Amino acid sequence: MFLGGTTMKKYLPAALLLVVFEAVAVTLWLTKDNLFYLLNFSYIGLALSAGVFLYTQNYRHARRIVQLLVGQYVLIYLGPICNENMLD
């Protein structure tokens, strides 16, 4: 049953990972007054926590999904769209 304590424990790493990334995102957004930090860390945190969640579900392509999500974020969004210099 889903409401049992032992079943919920396997989802704790994914939830903690998301909470940590969201805390960093909100802190940097408020201190630096730049919305980019909120979007950046929220997206990466969601991608990583989704991967950990899928891994706990024994989904065999969980690692590939995370690599695809983070890779396309870096190569498409940060590169051509935001014009971030990734060579330095």
mmCIF file as gemmi writes it, N, C-alpha and C atoms, coordinates in Angstrom:
data_model
loop_
_atom_site.group_PDB
_atom_site.id
_atom_site.type_symbol
_atom_site.label_atom_id
_atom_site.label_alt_id
_atom_site.label_comp_id
_atom_site.label_asym_id
_atom_site.label_entity_id
_atom_site.label_seq_id
_atom_site.pdbx_PDB_ins_code
_atom_site.Cartn_x
_atom_site.Cartn_y
_atom_site.Cartn_z
_atom_site.occupancy
_atom_site.B_iso_or_equiv
_atom_site.pdbx_formal_charge
_atom_site.auth_seq_id
_atom_site.auth_asym_id
_atom_site.pdbx_PDB_model_num
ATOM 1 N N . MET Axp A 1 ? 0.833 -1.182 0 1 0 ? 1 A 1
ATOM 2 C CA . MET Axp A 1 ? 0 0 0 1 0 ? 1 A 1
ATOM 3 C C . MET Axp A 1 ? 0.877 1.244 0 1 0 ? 1 A 1
ATOM 4 N N . PHE Axp A 2 ? 0.444 2.261 -0.687 1 0 ? 2 A 1
ATOM 5 C CA . PHE Axp A 2 ? 1.214 3.479 -0.857 1 0 ? 2 A 1
ATOM 6 C C . PHE Axp A 2 ? 1.347 4.284 0.432 1 0 ? 2 A 1
ATOM 7 N N . LEU Axp A 3 ? 0.414 4.158 1.357 1 0 ? 3 A 1
ATOM 8 C CA . LEU Axp A 3 ? 0.422 4.965 2.569 1 0 ? 3 A 1
ATOM 9 C C . LEU Axp A 3 ? 1.353 4.421 3.639 1 0 ? 3 A 1
ATOM 10 N N . GLY Axp A 4 ? 1.935 3.276 3.429 1 0 ? 4 A 1
ATOM 11 C CA . GLY Axp A 4 ? 2.836 2.696 4.408 1 0 ? 4 A 1
ATOM 12 C C . GLY Axp A 4 ? 4.144 3.465 4.505 1 0 ? 4 A 1
ATOM 13 N N . GLY Axp A 5 ? 4.786 3.409 5.671 1 0 ? 5 A 1
ATOM 14 C CA . GLY Axp A 5 ? 6.021 4.147 5.904 1 0 ? 5 A 1
ATOM 15 C C . GLY Axp A 5 ? 7.196 3.626 5.088 1 0 ? 5 A 1
ATOM 16 N N . THR Axp A 6 ? 7.263 2.316 4.877 1 0 ? 6 A 1
ATOM 17 C CA . THR Axp A 6 ? 8.392 1.765 4.145 1 0 ? 6 A 1
ATOM 18 C C . THR Axp A 6 ? 8.319 2.112 2.66 1 0 ? 6 A 1
ATOM 19 N N . THR Axp A 7 ? 7.117 2.242 2.127 1 0 ? 7 A 1
ATOM 20 C CA . THR Axp A 7 ? 6.969 2.586 0.715 1 0 ? 7 A 1
ATOM 21 C C . THR Axp A 7 ? 7.362 4.035 0.467 1 0 ? 7 A 1
ATOM 22 N N . MET Axp A 8 ? 7.031 4.907 1.385 1 0 ? 8 A 1
ATOM 23 C CA . MET Axp A 8 ? 7.338 6.326 1.23 1 0 ? 8 A 1
ATOM 24 C C . MET Axp A 8 ? 8.835 6.61 1.368 1 0 ? 8 A 1
ATOM 25 N N . LYS Axp A 9 ? 9.552 5.777 2.103 1 0 ? 9 A 1
ATOM 26 C CA . LYS Axp A 9 ? 10.979 5.999 2.329 1 0 ? 9 A 1
ATOM 27 C C . LYS Axp A 9 ? 11.783 5.926 1.036 1 0 ? 9 A 1
ATOM 28 N N . LYS Axp A 10 ? 11.339 5.15 0.078 1 0 ? 10 A 1
ATOM 29 C CA . LYS Axp A 10 ? 12.107 5.038 -1.16 1 0 ? 10 A 1
ATOM 30 C C . LYS Axp A 10 ? 11.975 6.278 -2.035 1 0 ? 10 A 1
ATOM 31 N N . TYR Axp A 11 ? 10.967 7.12 -1.77 1 0 ? 11 A 1
ATOM 32 C CA . TYR Axp A 11 ? 10.8 8.362 -2.519 1 0 ? 11 A 1
ATOM 33 C C . TYR Axp A 11 ? 11.482 9.549 -1.839 1 0 ? 11 A 1
ATOM 34 N N . LEU Axp A 12 ? 12.01 9.348 -0.66 1 0 ? 12 A 1
ATOM 35 C CA . LEU Axp A 12 ? 12.639 10.43 0.097 1 0 ? 12 A 1
ATOM 36 C C . LEU Axp A 12 ? 13.843 11.048 -0.608 1 0 ? 12 A 1
ATOM 37 N N . PRO Axp A 13 ? 14.761 10.281 -1.216 1 0 ? 13 A 1
ATOM 38 C CA . PRO Axp A 13 ? 15.889 10.924 -1.905 1 0 ? 13 A 1
ATOM 39 C C . PRO Axp A 13 ? 15.46 11.849 -3.047 1 0 ? 13 A 1
ATOM 40 N N . ALA Axp A 14 ? 14.459 11.466 -3.801 1 0 ? 14 A 1
ATOM 41 C CA . ALA Axp A 14 ? 13.978 12.316 -4.889 1 0 ? 14 A 1
ATOM 42 C C . ALA Axp A 14 ? 13.365 13.598 -4.339 1 0 ? 14 A 1
ATOM 43 N N . ALA Axp A 15 ? 12.596 13.487 -3.274 1 0 ? 15 A 1
ATOM 44 C CA . ALA Axp A 15 ? 11.976 14.664 -2.672 1 0 ? 15 A 1
ATOM 45 C C . ALA Axp A 15 ? 13.021 15.59 -2.053 1 0 ? 15 A 1
ATOM 46 N N . LEU Axp A 16 ? 14.008 15.023 -1.368 1 0 ? 16 A 1
ATOM 47 C CA . LEU Axp A 16 ? 15.062 15.845 -0.763 1 0 ? 16 A 1
ATOM 48 C C . LEU Axp A 16 ? 15.896 16.553 -1.828 1 0 ? 16 A 1
ATOM 49 N N . LEU Axp A 17 ? 16.177 15.872 -2.901 1 0 ? 17 A 1
ATOM 50 C CA . LEU Axp A 17 ? 16.933 16.486 -3.995 1 0 ? 17 A 1
ATOM 51 C C . LEU Axp A 17 ? 16.177 17.677 -4.569 1 0 ? 17 A 1
ATOM 52 N N . LEU Axp A 18 ? 14.889 17.514 -4.768 1 0 ? 18 A 1
ATOM 53 C CA . LEU Axp A 18 ? 14.068 18.605 -5.284 1 0 ? 18 A 1
ATOM 54 C C . LEU Axp A 18 ? 14.017 19.767 -4.297 1 0 ? 18 A 1
ATOM 55 N N . VAL Axp A 19 ? 13.889 19.482 -3.015 1 0 ? 19 A 1
ATOM 56 C CA . VAL Axp A 19 ? 13.83 20.532 -1.999 1 0 ? 19 A 1
ATOM 57 C C . VAL Axp A 19 ? 15.141 21.309 -1.952 1 0 ? 19 A 1
ATOM 58 N N . VAL Axp A 20 ? 16.261 20.614 -2.04 1 0 ? 20 A 1
ATOM 59 C CA . VAL Axp A 20 ? 17.557 21.292 -2.014 1 0 ? 20 A 1
ATOM 60 C C . VAL Axp A 20 ? 17.718 22.205 -3.224 1 0 ? 20 A 1
ATOM 61 N N . PHE Axp A 21 ? 17.395 21.719 -4.402 1 0 ? 21 A 1
ATOM 62 C CA . PHE Axp A 21 ? 17.523 22.541 -5.604 1 0 ? 21 A 1
ATOM 63 C C . PHE Axp A 21 ? 16.564 23.727 -5.58 1 0 ? 21 A 1
ATOM 64 N N . GLU Axp A 22 ? 15.358 23.517 -5.074 1 0 ? 22 A 1
ATOM 65 C CA . GLU Axp A 22 ? 14.402 24.623 -4.991 1 0 ? 22 A 1
ATOM 66 C C . GLU Axp A 22 ? 14.842 25.658 -3.961 1 0 ? 22 A 1
ATOM 67 N N . ALA Axp A 23 ? 15.44 25.218 -2.857 1 0 ? 23 A 1
ATOM 68 C CA . ALA Axp A 23 ? 15.939 26.155 -1.853 1 0 ? 23 A 1
ATOM 69 C C . ALA Axp A 23 ? 17.063 27.006 -2.427 1 0 ? 23 A 1
ATOM 70 N N . VAL Axp A 24 ? 17.96 26.38 -3.16 1 0 ? 24 A 1
ATOM 71 C CA . VAL Axp A 24 ? 19.043 27.138 -3.803 1 0 ? 24 A 1
ATOM 72 C C . VAL Axp A 24 ? 18.464 28.087 -4.844 1 0 ? 24 A 1
ATOM 73 N N . ALA Axp A 25 ? 17.493 27.625 -5.604 1 0 ? 25 A 1
ATOM 74 C CA . ALA Axp A 25 ? 16.89 28.452 -6.652 1 0 ? 25 A 1
ATOM 75 C C . ALA Axp A 25 ? 16.229 29.697 -6.063 1 0 ? 25 A 1
ATOM 76 N N . VAL Axp A 26 ? 15.428 29.516 -5.044 1 0 ? 26 A 1
ATOM 77 C CA . VAL Axp A 26 ? 14.72 30.649 -4.445 1 0 ? 26 A 1
ATOM 78 C C . VAL Axp A 26 ? 15.695 31.591 -3.75 1 0 ? 26 A 1
ATOM 79 N N . THR Axp A 27 ? 16.692 31.037 -3.064 1 0 ? 27 A 1
ATOM 80 C CA . THR Axp A 27 ? 17.676 31.876 -2.381 1 0 ? 27 A 1
ATOM 81 C C . THR Axp A 27 ? 18.456 32.73 -3.373 1 0 ? 27 A 1
ATOM 82 N N . LEU Axp A 28 ? 18.96 32.133 -4.433 1 0 ? 28 A 1
ATOM 83 C CA . LEU Axp A 28 ? 19.711 32.901 -5.428 1 0 ? 28 A 1
ATOM 84 C C . LEU Axp A 28 ? 18.826 33.898 -6.169 1 0 ? 28 A 1
ATOM 85 N N . TRP Axp A 29 ? 17.594 33.508 -6.436 1 0 ? 29 A 1
ATOM 86 C CA . TRP Axp A 29 ? 16.666 34.411 -7.121 1 0 ? 29 A 1
ATOM 87 C C . TRP Axp A 29 ? 16.398 35.655 -6.279 1 0 ? 29 A 1
ATOM 88 N N . LEU Axp A 30 ? 16.192 35.458 -4.988 1 0 ? 30 A 1
ATOM 89 C CA . LEU Axp A 30 ? 15.882 36.593 -4.132 1 0 ? 30 A 1
ATOM 90 C C . LEU Axp A 30 ? 17.109 37.443 -3.806 1 0 ? 30 A 1
ATOM 91 N N . THR Axp A 31 ? 18.27 36.808 -3.623 1 0 ? 31 A 1
ATOM 92 C CA . THR Axp A 31 ? 19.461 37.577 -3.267 1 0 ? 31 A 1
ATOM 93 C C . THR Axp A 31 ? 20.082 38.273 -4.471 1 0 ? 31 A 1
ATOM 94 N N . LYS Axp A 32 ? 20.079 37.618 -5.616 1 0 ? 32 A 1
ATOM 95 C CA . LYS Axp A 32 ? 20.683 38.196 -6.823 1 0 ? 32 A 1
ATOM 96 C C . LYS Axp A 32 ? 19.684 38.977 -7.669 1 0 ? 32 A 1
ATOM 97 N N . ASP Axp A 33 ? 18.394 38.846 -7.36 1 0 ? 33 A 1
ATOM 98 C CA . ASP Axp A 33 ? 17.322 39.518 -8.097 1 0 ? 33 A 1
ATOM 99 C C . ASP Axp A 33 ? 17.394 39.214 -9.594 1 0 ? 33 A 1
ATOM 100 N N . ASN Axp A 34 ? 17.567 37.914 -9.895 1 0 ? 34 A 1
ATOM 101 C CA . ASN Axp A 34 ? 17.662 37.463 -11.274 1 0 ? 34 A 1
ATOM 102 C C . ASN Axp A 34 ? 16.797 36.21 -11.422 1 0 ? 34 A 1
ATOM 103 N N . LEU Axp A 35 ? 15.781 36.291 -12.264 1 0 ? 35 A 1
ATOM 104 C CA . LEU Axp A 35 ? 14.844 35.184 -12.459 1 0 ? 35 A 1
ATOM 105 C C . LEU Axp A 35 ? 15.516 33.955 -13.079 1 0 ? 35 A 1
ATOM 106 N N . PHE Axp A 36 ? 16.646 34.154 -13.756 1 0 ? 36 A 1
ATOM 107 C CA . PHE Axp A 36 ? 17.356 33.046 -14.399 1 0 ? 36 A 1
ATOM 108 C C . PHE Axp A 36 ? 17.728 31.964 -13.394 1 0 ? 36 A 1
ATOM 109 N N . TYR Axp A 37 ? 18.137 32.341 -12.191 1 0 ? 37 A 1
ATOM 110 C CA . TYR Axp A 37 ? 18.52 31.358 -11.184 1 0 ? 37 A 1
ATOM 111 C C . TYR Axp A 37 ? 17.341 30.48 -10.782 1 0 ? 37 A 1
ATOM 112 N N . LEU Axp A 38 ? 16.175 31.079 -10.661 1 0 ? 38 A 1
ATOM 113 C CA . LEU Axp A 38 ? 14.989 30.309 -10.3 1 0 ? 38 A 1
ATOM 114 C C . LEU Axp A 38 ? 14.659 29.293 -11.384 1 0 ? 38 A 1
ATOM 115 N N . LEU Axp A 39 ? 14.673 29.708 -12.627 1 0 ? 39 A 1
ATOM 116 C CA . LEU Axp A 39 ? 14.366 28.801 -13.729 1 0 ? 39 A 1
ATOM 117 C C . LEU Axp A 39 ? 15.446 27.737 -13.899 1 0 ? 39 A 1
ATOM 118 N N . ASN Axp A 40 ? 16.698 28.141 -13.796 1 0 ? 40 A 1
ATOM 119 C CA . ASN Axp A 40 ? 17.828 27.239 -13.995 1 0 ? 40 A 1
ATOM 120 C C . ASN Axp A 40 ? 17.825 26.098 -12.972 1 0 ? 40 A 1
ATOM 121 N N . PHE Axp A 41 ? 17.848 26.44 -11.702 1 0 ? 41 A 1
ATOM 122 C CA . PHE Axp A 41 ? 17.938 25.411 -10.673 1 0 ? 41 A 1
ATOM 123 C C . PHE Axp A 41 ? 16.645 24.626 -10.531 1 0 ? 41 A 1
ATOM 124 N N . SER Axp A 42 ? 15.504 25.25 -10.81 1 0 ? 42 A 1
ATOM 125 C CA . SER Axp A 42 ? 14.243 24.517 -10.746 1 0 ? 42 A 1
ATOM 126 C C . SER Axp A 42 ? 14.179 23.445 -11.829 1 0 ? 42 A 1
ATOM 127 N N . TYR Axp A 43 ? 14.59 23.797 -13.039 1 0 ? 43 A 1
ATOM 128 C CA . TYR Axp A 43 ? 14.55 22.826 -14.137 1 0 ? 43 A 1
ATOM 129 C C . TYR Axp A 43 ? 15.505 21.661 -13.872 1 0 ? 43 A 1
ATOM 130 N N . ILE Axp A 44 ? 16.718 21.965 -13.489 1 0 ? 44 A 1
ATOM 131 C CA . ILE Axp A 44 ? 17.699 20.903 -13.253 1 0 ? 44 A 1
ATOM 132 C C . ILE Axp A 44 ? 17.28 20.051 -12.052 1 0 ? 44 A 1
ATOM 133 N N . GLY Axp A 45 ? 16.769 20.665 -11.006 1 0 ? 45 A 1
ATOM 134 C CA . GLY Axp A 45 ? 16.298 19.922 -9.843 1 0 ? 45 A 1
ATOM 135 C C . GLY Axp A 45 ? 15.136 19.006 -10.178 1 0 ? 45 A 1
ATOM 136 N N . LEU Axp A 46 ? 14.202 19.507 -10.99 1 0 ? 46 A 1
ATOM 137 C CA . LEU Axp A 46 ? 13.079 18.667 -11.412 1 0 ? 46 A 1
ATOM 138 C C . LEU Axp A 46 ? 13.55 17.499 -12.264 1 0 ? 46 A 1
ATOM 139 N N . ALA Axp A 47 ? 14.486 17.756 -13.17 1 0 ? 47 A 1
ATOM 140 C CA . ALA Axp A 47 ? 14.992 16.685 -14.025 1 0 ? 47 A 1
ATOM 141 C C . ALA Axp A 47 ? 15.707 15.61 -13.205 1 0 ? 47 A 1
ATOM 142 N N . LEU Axp A 48 ? 16.547 16.041 -12.27 1 0 ? 48 A 1
ATOM 143 C CA . LEU Axp A 48 ? 17.285 15.073 -11.459 1 0 ? 48 A 1
ATOM 144 C C . LEU Axp A 48 ? 16.369 14.304 -10.51 1 0 ? 48 A 1
ATOM 145 N N . SER Axp A 49 ? 15.433 14.996 -9.891 1 0 ? 49 A 1
ATOM 146 C CA . SER Axp A 49 ? 14.534 14.294 -8.975 1 0 ? 49 A 1
ATOM 147 C C . SER Axp A 49 ? 13.598 13.347 -9.738 1 0 ? 49 A 1
ATOM 148 N N . ALA Axp A 50 ? 13.205 13.718 -10.953 1 0 ? 50 A 1
ATOM 149 C CA . ALA Axp A 50 ? 12.403 12.8 -11.773 1 0 ? 50 A 1
ATOM 150 C C . ALA Axp A 50 ? 13.214 11.561 -12.116 1 0 ? 50 A 1
ATOM 151 N N . GLY Axp A 51 ? 14.499 11.74 -12.396 1 0 ? 51 A 1
ATOM 152 C CA . GLY Axp A 51 ? 15.357 10.6 -12.684 1 0 ? 51 A 1
ATOM 153 C C . GLY Axp A 51 ? 15.514 9.679 -11.489 1 0 ? 51 A 1
ATOM 154 N N . VAL Axp A 52 ? 15.682 10.253 -10.304 1 0 ? 52 A 1
ATOM 155 C CA . VAL Axp A 52 ? 15.797 9.436 -9.098 1 0 ? 52 A 1
ATOM 156 C C . VAL Axp A 52 ? 14.481 8.714 -8.819 1 0 ? 52 A 1
ATOM 157 N N . PHE Axp A 53 ? 13.365 9.415 -9.041 1 0 ? 53 A 1
ATOM 158 C CA . PHE Axp A 53 ? 12.054 8.777 -8.865 1 0 ? 53 A 1
ATOM 159 C C . PHE Axp A 53 ? 11.884 7.616 -9.835 1 0 ? 53 A 1
ATOM 160 N N . LEU Axp A 54 ? 12.224 7.822 -11.103 1 0 ? 54 A 1
ATOM 161 C CA . LEU Axp A 54 ? 12.105 6.743 -12.088 1 0 ? 54 A 1
ATOM 162 C C . LEU Axp A 54 ? 13.034 5.582 -11.756 1 0 ? 54 A 1
ATOM 163 N N . TYR Axp A 55 ? 14.209 5.895 -11.215 1 0 ? 55 A 1
ATOM 164 C CA . TYR Axp A 55 ? 15.148 4.848 -10.819 1 0 ? 55 A 1
ATOM 165 C C . TYR Axp A 55 ? 14.567 4.007 -9.686 1 0 ? 55 A 1
ATOM 166 N N . THR Axp A 56 ? 13.884 4.652 -8.73 1 0 ? 56 A 1
ATOM 167 C CA . THR Axp A 56 ? 13.271 3.882 -7.645 1 0 ? 56 A 1
ATOM 168 C C . THR Axp A 56 ? 12.119 3.024 -8.148 1 0 ? 56 A 1
ATOM 169 N N . GLN Axp A 57 ? 11.545 3.389 -9.29 1 0 ? 57 A 1
ATOM 170 C CA . GLN Axp A 57 ? 10.489 2.595 -9.904 1 0 ? 57 A 1
ATOM 171 C C . GLN Axp A 57 ? 11.054 1.488 -10.795 1 0 ? 57 A 1
ATOM 172 N N . ASN Axp A 58 ? 12.379 1.346 -10.811 1 0 ? 58 A 1
ATOM 173 C CA . ASN Axp A 58 ? 13.091 0.358 -11.632 1 0 ? 58 A 1
ATOM 174 C C . ASN Axp A 58 ? 12.839 0.549 -13.12 1 0 ? 58 A 1
ATOM 175 N N . TYR Axp A 59 ? 12.707 1.81 -13.53 1 0 ? 59 A 1
ATOM 176 C CA . TYR Axp A 59 ? 12.562 2.119 -14.944 1 0 ? 59 A 1
ATOM 177 C C . TYR Axp A 59 ? 13.949 2.094 -15.572 1 0 ? 59 A 1
ATOM 178 N N . ARG Axp A 60 ? 14.134 1.285 -16.58 1 0 ? 60 A 1
ATOM 179 C CA . ARG Axp A 60 ? 15.478 1.037 -17.087 1 0 ? 60 A 1
ATOM 180 C C . ARG Axp A 60 ? 16.094 2.203 -17.849 1 0 ? 60 A 1
ATOM 181 N N . HIS Axp A 61 ? 15.302 3.155 -18.286 1 0 ? 61 A 1
ATOM 182 C CA . HIS Axp A 61 ? 15.83 4.287 -19.039 1 0 ? 61 A 1
ATOM 183 C C . HIS Axp A 61 ? 15.879 5.58 -18.222 1 0 ? 61 A 1
ATOM 184 N N . ALA Axp A 62 ? 15.854 5.48 -16.908 1 0 ? 62 A 1
ATOM 185 C CA . ALA Axp A 62 ? 15.822 6.667 -16.047 1 0 ? 62 A 1
ATOM 186 C C . ALA Axp A 62 ? 17.067 7.539 -16.256 1 0 ? 62 A 1
ATOM 187 N N . ARG Axp A 63 ? 18.229 6.921 -16.308 1 0 ? 63 A 1
ATOM 188 C CA . ARG Axp A 63 ? 19.467 7.687 -16.478 1 0 ? 63 A 1
ATOM 189 C C . ARG Axp A 63 ? 19.501 8.383 -17.83 1 0 ? 63 A 1
ATOM 190 N N . ARG Axp A 64 ? 19.027 7.722 -18.86 1 0 ? 64 A 1
ATOM 191 C CA . ARG Axp A 64 ? 19.023 8.321 -20.203 1 0 ? 64 A 1
ATOM 192 C C . ARG Axp A 64 ? 18.065 9.501 -20.293 1 0 ? 64 A 1
ATOM 193 N N . ILE Axp A 65 ? 16.949 9.419 -19.586 1 0 ? 65 A 1
ATOM 194 C CA . ILE Axp A 65 ? 15.995 10.525 -19.588 1 0 ? 65 A 1
ATOM 195 C C . ILE Axp A 65 ? 16.612 11.752 -18.928 1 0 ? 65 A 1
ATOM 196 N N . VAL Axp A 66 ? 17.297 11.56 -17.805 1 0 ? 66 A 1
ATOM 197 C CA . VAL Axp A 66 ? 17.956 12.686 -17.132 1 0 ? 66 A 1
ATOM 198 C C . VAL Axp A 66 ? 19.05 13.268 -18.022 1 0 ? 66 A 1
ATOM 199 N N . GLN Axp A 67 ? 19.834 12.425 -18.66 1 0 ? 67 A 1
ATOM 200 C CA . GLN Axp A 67 ? 20.868 12.917 -19.564 1 0 ? 67 A 1
ATOM 201 C C . GLN Axp A 67 ? 20.262 13.703 -20.716 1 0 ? 67 A 1
ATOM 202 N N . LEU Axp A 68 ? 19.162 13.246 -21.247 1 0 ? 68 A 1
ATOM 203 C CA . LEU Axp A 68 ? 18.498 13.96 -22.332 1 0 ? 68 A 1
ATOM 204 C C . LEU Axp A 68 ? 17.97 15.311 -21.861 1 0 ? 68 A 1
ATOM 205 N N . LEU Axp A 69 ? 17.302 15.351 -20.726 1 0 ? 69 A 1
ATOM 206 C CA . LEU Axp A 69 ? 16.729 16.597 -20.228 1 0 ? 69 A 1
ATOM 207 C C . LEU Axp A 69 ? 17.799 17.628 -19.901 1 0 ? 69 A 1
ATOM 208 N N . VAL Axp A 70 ? 18.826 17.231 -19.155 1 0 ? 70 A 1
ATOM 209 C CA . VAL Axp A 70 ? 19.879 18.18 -18.782 1 0 ? 70 A 1
ATOM 210 C C . VAL Axp A 70 ? 20.736 18.529 -19.991 1 0 ? 70 A 1
ATOM 211 N N . GLY Axp A 71 ? 21.005 17.571 -20.849 1 0 ? 71 A 1
ATOM 212 C CA . GLY Axp A 71 ? 21.817 17.834 -22.039 1 0 ? 71 A 1
ATOM 213 C C . GLY Axp A 71 ? 21.164 18.8 -22.998 1 0 ? 71 A 1
ATOM 214 N N . GLN Axp A 72 ? 19.889 18.621 -23.269 1 0 ? 72 A 1
ATOM 215 C CA . GLN Axp A 72 ? 19.233 19.55 -24.188 1 0 ? 72 A 1
ATOM 216 C C . GLN Axp A 72 ? 19.066 20.917 -23.55 1 0 ? 72 A 1
ATOM 217 N N . TYR Axp A 73 ? 18.946 20.974 -22.242 1 0 ? 73 A 1
ATOM 218 C CA . TYR Axp A 73 ? 18.89 22.263 -21.555 1 0 ? 73 A 1
ATOM 219 C C . TYR Axp A 73 ? 20.199 23.025 -21.751 1 0 ? 73 A 1
ATOM 220 N N . VAL Axp A 74 ? 21.302 22.326 -21.563 1 0 ? 74 A 1
ATOM 221 C CA . VAL Axp A 74 ? 22.61 22.97 -21.695 1 0 ? 74 A 1
ATOM 222 C C . VAL Axp A 74 ? 22.902 23.312 -23.152 1 0 ? 74 A 1
ATOM 223 N N . LEU Axp A 75 ? 22.671 22.377 -24.056 1 0 ? 75 A 1
ATOM 224 C CA . LEU Axp A 75 ? 23.057 22.59 -25.45 1 0 ? 75 A 1
ATOM 225 C C . LEU Axp A 75 ? 22.107 23.498 -26.226 1 0 ? 75 A 1
ATOM 226 N N . ILE Axp A 76 ? 20.831 23.46 -25.895 1 0 ? 76 A 1
ATOM 227 C CA . ILE Axp A 76 ? 19.871 24.257 -26.662 1 0 ? 76 A 1
ATOM 228 C C . ILE Axp A 76 ? 19.527 25.563 -25.958 1 0 ? 76 A 1
ATOM 229 N N . TYR Axp A 77 ? 19.132 25.478 -24.695 1 0 ? 77 A 1
ATOM 230 C CA . TYR Axp A 77 ? 18.676 26.687 -24.01 1 0 ? 77 A 1
ATOM 231 C C . TYR Axp A 77 ? 19.834 27.606 -23.621 1 0 ? 77 A 1
ATOM 232 N N . LEU Axp A 78 ? 20.83 27.069 -22.936 1 0 ? 78 A 1
ATOM 233 C CA . LEU Axp A 78 ? 21.931 27.917 -22.478 1 0 ? 78 A 1
ATOM 234 C C . LEU Axp A 78 ? 22.818 28.384 -23.624 1 0 ? 78 A 1
ATOM 235 N N . GLY Axp A 79 ? 23.016 27.553 -24.613 1 0 ? 79 A 1
ATOM 236 C CA . GLY Axp A 79 ? 23.891 27.914 -25.724 1 0 ? 79 A 1
ATOM 237 C C . GLY Axp A 79 ? 23.278 28.929 -26.664 1 0 ? 79 A 1
ATOM 238 N N . PRO Axp A 80 ? 22.52 28.485 -27.647 1 0 ? 80 A 1
ATOM 239 C CA . PRO Axp A 80 ? 21.984 29.409 -28.663 1 0 ? 80 A 1
ATOM 240 C C . PRO Axp A 80 ? 20.941 30.401 -28.146 1 0 ? 80 A 1
ATOM 241 N N . ILE Axp A 81 ? 20.077 29.999 -27.248 1 0 ? 81 A 1
ATOM 242 C CA . ILE Axp A 81 ? 18.992 30.884 -26.831 1 0 ? 81 A 1
ATOM 243 C C . ILE Axp A 81 ? 19.471 31.959 -25.86 1 0 ? 81 A 1
ATOM 244 N N . CYS Axp A 82 ? 20.226 31.565 -24.827 1 0 ? 82 A 1
ATOM 245 C CA . CYS Axp A 82 ? 20.688 32.536 -23.824 1 0 ? 82 A 1
ATOM 246 C C . CYS Axp A 82 ? 22.058 33.122 -24.163 1 0 ? 82 A 1
ATOM 247 N N . ASN Axp A 83 ? 22.706 32.609 -25.172 1 0 ? 83 A 1
ATOM 248 C CA . ASN Axp A 83 ? 24.043 33.068 -25.577 1 0 ? 83 A 1
ATOM 249 C C . ASN Axp A 83 ? 25.052 32.997 -24.428 1 0 ? 83 A 1
ATOM 250 N N . GLU Axp A 84 ? 24.973 31.943 -23.644 1 0 ? 84 A 1
ATOM 251 C CA . GLU Axp A 84 ? 25.951 31.726 -22.58 1 0 ? 84 A 1
ATOM 252 C C . GLU Axp A 84 ? 27.231 31.179 -23.193 1 0 ? 84 A 1
ATOM 253 N N . ASN Axp A 85 ? 28.358 31.67 -22.714 1 0 ? 85 A 1
ATOM 254 C CA . ASN Axp A 85 ? 29.645 31.205 -23.201 1 0 ? 85 A 1
ATOM 255 C C . ASN Axp A 85 ? 30.046 29.974 -22.393 1 0 ? 85 A 1
ATOM 256 N N . MET Axp A 86 ? 30 28.803 -23.025 1 0 ? 86 A 1
ATOM 257 C CA . MET Axp A 86 ? 30.314 27.565 -22.331 1 0 ? 86 A 1
ATOM 258 C C . MET Axp A 86 ? 31.736 27.081 -22.647 1 0 ? 86 A 1
ATOM 259 N N . LEU Axp A 87 ? 32.515 27.887 -23.317 1 0 ? 87 A 1
ATOM 260 C CA . LEU Axp A 87 ? 33.87 27.47 -23.681 1 0 ? 87 A 1
ATOM 261 C C . LEU Axp A 87 ? 34.913 27.951 -22.69 1 0 ? 87 A 1
ATOM 262 N N . ASP Axp A 88 ? 34.597 28.918 -21.884 1 0 ? 88 A 1
ATOM 263 C CA . ASP Axp A 88 ? 35.579 29.439 -20.918 1 0 ? 88 A 1
ATOM 264 C C . ASP Axp A 88 ? 35.675 28.591 -19.702 1 0 ? 88 A 1
